[in-house]
């Protein structure tokens, strides 16, 4: 019940209800209660997302760099609006971003699911954050001070952007196993967050090549390697060919990423959002970086939704 009240308060708030990157409230309904069939639970009804969540979309199809950049900018603008209203989302991830058709960019992304959100003016001086552990900021393993709450959202956002860059896959699968292979995956991931190592590991050279091997475009690379393998005449030549192909392929894919519309902005964005010091995570700076890269301004001025 409390989660519904929290979500409702966010969706009916004037500036957020008008914002293009916030999901629209349609009404309330009564749903079933799995714990007590005699008592129904209130449900929030929001607009239908034709493309589902961002997670769903990336499972179905590969997005080009322009689309990835546009979607990440949409989410950043929605999050910025939320923070200006004194609300922290508390569980920002691809599953909680809905995607709709749009005339300008084909897709438009909107923030949704505010069940873990926190209204700063009604919160205690220290707050425990809920949300999904994989995408949470390192400081959320204990209660944090109220004025640091919004910075946890920025960390959530940084990991979401990284996940978008990995075509919906978790970026941790490309970096965590390389550091402490003897420990459990969750322990490795938490350790990387706590020591602030993600700021270095987010650099393309540390993960991009491994990602491309799992991406859809890797099929072409594998076909090329197989063709070279067929013309090899002896074991030594085959080994040299595979080595050269791997080295050249890795260098080529990294060069392509550096020159890519989206991936060339990725490192600056991640190095801001994944800082171990919460106040160093500057969402306004991230929005500026993404807007400059996308070459577009929001549909209206960033301040226009907060004017009477």
N, C-alpha and C positions, 0 to 999 in steps of 0.2 A: 504493500500500500504506500509506504513512504517513497519507494522508487518512482511510483506513478505520480505522486504529488510533486516530486522533484523535477521529473521530466516535463510535467504539465506547466510548472512555473517557468521553465526555460522556454518552452515553445510558444507561450502566450505573451511573453515579454515583447513589447512593441518593436524595438530595434531588431530583435532577432526574428520576429514574425515577418518582418519586411525584407530580411536579408536573403539574397539569392542562393547563398551557400548553406542555408539552414533548412532542414526538412520542414514541410508545412503540416500543421495540425489540421485534421479534418473534423475530428469530434471524439467522443468517448463512447464506449460500449461496455457491456458486461460479458465477461468470458467465464469459462469453466474453472473450477477450483479443484485441482487434483487431490488436495488434502481434505477437503470437505465439500462434497457435491451439493450440499444444501445451501452453501453460501458462495455466491458468485464473486469474482474479482473484477475490479474496473480495468479496462484496457484502453490504451491510447490508439487512435486510428490516425495514421498519417498518409500522405499521398503515396500512390503506387510508384515504385521505382522500376521502370521498364527493364533496366539492365541489372537489377539486383544490387548487391553490395559490391564494393570495389574488389573484395576477395573473390566473389563469384565471377565477376567480369574477367579477372586475370586468369582464372582457371579455364575459362572458355576460349579466350583468344589472346593473342599477343598484341600489346599496345605499342604504337610507334612512339618515338621520343617526344614529339610534339604533344601527343595526348597525355603521356605521363607527366610532362611538365605542367600542362594545363590543369590536370586533376590535382596535382600537389599544390598548385597555387590556389585553386578553389578551396581546398581543405585549410590551407594557411589563412586565407581570408575569413573563412567561417570561424576558425579558432580565435583569430584576432578579435572578431566581433564578440564572441562569447566572453573573452577576457575583459573587454571594455565594459561589459555589463556586470562584471564581478562574479562570473560563473566559471568554474573549472570543470572540464568534461569528465576527467577521471578514468576514462577507459577508451582512449582514442586508438583505433586500429582499423585495418582495412575492412573488417566485418561490420564496423559501425559507421562506415561511409557509404551512402547510397548514391547510385549513378543514374542520371536521367538524360534523355535526349536534349540537345541544345542546338539552336540554329547557328550560333557563332562558332562553336568549337566541336560540334557533334555530340560531345559528352559534357555534362556539368555535374560536379560532385557536391553533395550536401551532407553536413554532419547530422547524425541521428543517434538514437539510443543514449539518453541522458540519465539512465538509471543509477549510475555511479557519480553523477555530477554533484558539485558542492557549491552552494551560494556563499560566497566569502563573508558577507555581512551577517549571516546567521550561524556561522561556524564557530567552534571554540578556538582558543589561541593555538592549540596543537591539534592536528587532524591525522587520522589514519586513512590512507588511500586504498580503495579497492582496486578493481580492474584485473586484467590478465597479466600474470607474473612475467611472461616472456617479454612483454613490451613496456614494462614499468621502469621508472627511473630508479637508480640505485639507492637513493635516500628514502624510498618508500618502504624499505624493510622495517621501518619504525615510524612512529608518529612524527610529523614534521610541522614546523611553524607555519602559521596561516599565510604569512606574506611570501612563502616559498611555494605555495600550492600551484600557482600558474606555471611555474617552471617545470613541474612534472609533466604537464601537458605537452610542453615543447619537446621534452625528451621522447615522449610517446610519438609525437609527430615525426621526429627525426628517424626513429626506427621504422615508422610507416613508410616514409619516403624511401628508405633503403630497401624495404621490402618491395615497393613498387618497382624500383630499379632492378630487382631480382625476379621480375615477372611473377610476383606473388609468393615466391618462395622465401623462407626465412633466411636472412643473411647470415645467421649464426652457423648454419650448416657449412658455410664456406670458410669460416675462420676459427670456430671453437675447437674443432678436433685437432687443429695443428699445434695447439699450445699445451694442453694437458690431457693427452689421450687416455691416461689412466684413471681419470675422474669421471663422474657421472655428467651427462650433458648439462643438466640444470646447474650443477655446481660450477662447471666451467663457464657457463654463460654469466652466472651471478658474479663470479670472480673477475671476469673481464669488465663488467660494469663497475664493480667496486673500485678497482685499481685505475679506472679511467683509461684503459687501453684501447677502447673502441675508437677514440679520436685518432689514433694512429692506424688501427686496422681497417678503418673505413676508406683508406686510400686505395685507389683502384688497383694498384700493383699487388695488394695483399689478397684480393678476392675475385677480381673481375674475370681472370682467366678460368678459374674453377667454375665460376657461374656460367660462362659461355659454353663450357663443356656439357652443361645440363640444359642449356636453352634450346629453343626450337631451331635456331640457326645452326646449331652444331651438326645437324644432319649433313649439310653441305660440306663441312670440314671433314667429317668422317668419310664421306664418299671420295673426297680428294685423296685422303690418306690411303684408302683402299686401292685406288687406281695406281698410285705410286708403288704400293706394295706389290702389285701384280707384275710390274716391269722389273722388279728387283731380281737379280740373277744369282745372288749368293747371300749368305747370312750376314757377312760383314757389311755389304752394301745396304741390306735392309735395315740394319741397326743404325747406320749413319743417316739413312734417309729419314727414318722415324725421328731421330734426334733433331735433325735440321728442320723437319716439318713442325715438330713441337715448338722449337725455339722461335722459328719464323712466325708460326701461327699465333703464339703468345704475344710476340711483339706487335704483330699486325692488329690483333684484336684490341690491344691496349691503346695503340695509336688511334684506332677508329673511335674508341670511347672518349679519348681526350678531345677529339674534334667533334664529338657528337653534341647536338643541341641540348640534350638533357644531362648526359653524364659529365659534361665538363663543369656543370653547376653543382654536381652532387657532392663533391668533396667540401666546397665552401659551406654548403647547407648542413652537412653532417658534422663538420667541425664546430659549427655554432651550436647546433641543437644537442649534441651528445657530450657537451662539456661536463666534467664531474662537479664543477662548481655551479650550482643552480642559477645564480644571478648572471652568469656569463651566457646563458641561453637567451639570446635576443630575438624574439619572434618578429619584431618589426624589421630588423635587418634581414631576416630570412625572406620575408614578404618582398622586400625591395629587390633582393637577389633574384627571386623567382619572377617577379614582374619584369625586370630588365631583360631576363633571359627569354621570357615568353613574348616580349614586345607588345604587351597589351596592358591596359589599365582595367580595373574592375568595371563592371557595367555602370556603376555610379561611383562617385567619390567615396573613399574609405570612411569618411566622417558623415556622409549624408544620411545614413541610417539612424544616427543618434541625435538628429535634429528634430525638434517638434514641428 
